[in-house]
Amino acid sequence: MIEVIGLSKRFGTTQVLSDITATFAQGVVNQVIGKSGSGKSVLAKCIVGLHRPDEGRVLYDGRPFHELDLADKRTIRQEIGMLFQSAALFDSMTVLDNVMFPLRMFAGMTVAEMEKRARFCLERVNIVGKDVLFPAELSGGMQKRVGIARAIAMNPKYLFCDEPNSGLDPQTSILIDELIKEITEEYGTTTIVITHDMNSVIETGQNILFLHTGRCWWTGDREALLASDNEELKAFVFASELMRQARKGLLGSV
Amino acid sequence: MNILFHIGRYFEFLGHVFGRPERMSLYGRRVAEEVDQLGVKSLGIVALLSVFMGAVITIQTASNIDAAWIPDYVVGFTARQSVILEFSPTIISLILAGKVGSNIAAEVGTMRVKEQIDALDIMGVNSASYLILPKIVAAMLINPFLIVISMFLSIFGGWVVSGLTGVVAPNAYIQGLQWDFDPFTVTYALIKTVVFAFIITSVAAYHGYHTQGGALEVGRSSTTAVVFSSVVILIANYMLTQLLLI
């Protein structure tokens, strides 16, 4: 479980996040939604320690990340897997080497053990027979799946996904969503997904946090989202006619 | 104030670069790869430039010596001193600042904007150390070899041109090369080379590492890296010369 308590962050005179308090539960897909510029990515970067918050705390199973020394921070970081918007695969490494990278750095395994684990992770995300290819030779969806394989290679306790569906076709988006959900339930990870994809929110939303003007505006699950009267939330999630129609249909079925 | 900010951040960056590495065995392999990337792959351009540099120095020196009382071998002597003291260590380092420096800044900058450096940081890898330290070590190891090769090829280029054009007799040229040779000049040149190698790689990596934005900013970082490392090389060149030769 990850707890965020009273977290604030500003850049210069711009207040990006104000007093965010939220709990991200273990074993479910926690989604952070909000308009562009609402502070979603900054929140994720504060949680994983790429930004230091001006105020507030981030607790990883009770461990206050930003108050720990470098060695303890590194220990927590080795428990984190992250899928980036761009997949962030290392261009100069093959698919297999990308997945083996965290194992090489930290696992203390033999090469055979590392290869076995990396191949298992690649099979888990349905990437087979692509070991020797370089990231530039893969499609966007495949790159995302390799990114997930790398993220789960170290059996992470915490999984972060930044816009996992961006740039993907609807079918591949659904596959990635399903994969993230399956992995979260299978490994019991605390998963946080930053997303713009309302399709994905409606399909898989279990614990949703809506950020608006840098504040935690609304939290709830998929059913609560559909029934919510919150004007800002409705304006964001059901911005298109299609989503409004979908809401009507889904509310009828709830 | 801007320059003070960069100086402060540069030294902070170096602190991270020389921080404790995670896996020394991986660093050894990375150094070997960088030796190939930064050094061996620069050999061609260094060789080409050096031969022509030596040839030009010889022709210019010979054509500027008009007085009959100056012996011919002075051309070889001047070419040797110019090549060893200045042209090979400094000019070749400036060329490498352009070739290797822009390459490093672009590579690291692209890794930054494509979030690959963030990925390393989140994994708990000291990204500055993992990416940059092997480049610095590799350049400091391989550049002295490149510069020694450059010295030989420059002097060879001068000898070839002396034979081809007749601006000076090859025998006189060789006599000049051997005249009043002080081995410390080579030591001085190699000390400069090692310092310049550190400047080229660390300044370029600093600019790449702190790139923000997209492709345009990567290009800007690359250009800034070459400009800054060239300026720092020239300042360091003056300081080292004052320190070591006077």
Interface residues (C-beta under 8 A of the other chain):
Chain A: V48 G49 L50 K73 R74 T75 R77 Q78 I80 M82 F84 Q85 S86 A88 L89 F90 D91 F101 P102 R104 M105 F106 F160
Chain B: E22 R23 L26 T110 M111 K114 E115 Q116 D118 A119 D121 I122 M123 G124 V125
